[in-house]
Amino acid sequence: MDVSEKSEAGRLFIAVGLGEAASMELERWQAEAEQILSFAKWVHPEDYHITVQFLGDTSQKVLDQLIPALKEAVREVEPFSLELSGTGTFGTASAPRVLWAGVRGDIPALENVVASVLKVTGPLGFIPEDRPYRPHITVARKYTGQAGFDIEGTHILQPMEEIAWSVDHLVVYKTHMHQKPMYEKLALIPLA
């Protein structure tokens, strides 16, 4: 399904969404975490995703080329399964910049999708990140607590249930800074 007519291009990225049950479980966990952990920004539940590639500012002309290229890149990729799996942080251990939920499951299939996407976005002028690909779901940003952050201290939270879902499409998102939810779906790219 292509919904790109709805909006002009802008600051874009390509991602994998979560299944409904996994999203609801992450939302439940986040609601508890918000009562205990001090972060400046918590992700709106409609914005949960696993980034495949950040594109940045993108013109409508390039978006019009990107959609068919992505469809071709994943037309033979079979749907695969991912699962919520624990939490972690990026940044310094005592004051992390990102709190995330982990994923496990068919990570090689996800990495194959990433490689296929990078192959078609490169010729359109998009440059892949230098750092290794680490699939995760951002839950919160910028720790603001007075005491040092202790990921082990999150044991007082009820553990997140490890719910699986089937990945059967990619999403091209547009970012709307300072809005909630912040991401607009511009296009859904089905897998085989």
Salt bridges, closest charged atoms under 4 A:
GLU25 OE2 - ARG28 NH2 2.76
GLU32 OE2 - ARG28 NH1 2.79
GLU72 OE2 - ARG75 NE 2.74
GLU76 OE2 - ARG75 NH1 3.14
GLU83 OE2 - ARG104 NH2 2.91
GLU129 OE1 - ARG131 NE 2.55
GLU162 OE1 - ARG104 NH2 2.45
ASP168 OD1 - HIS169 ND1 2.70
GLU184 OE1 - HIS176 NE2 2.63
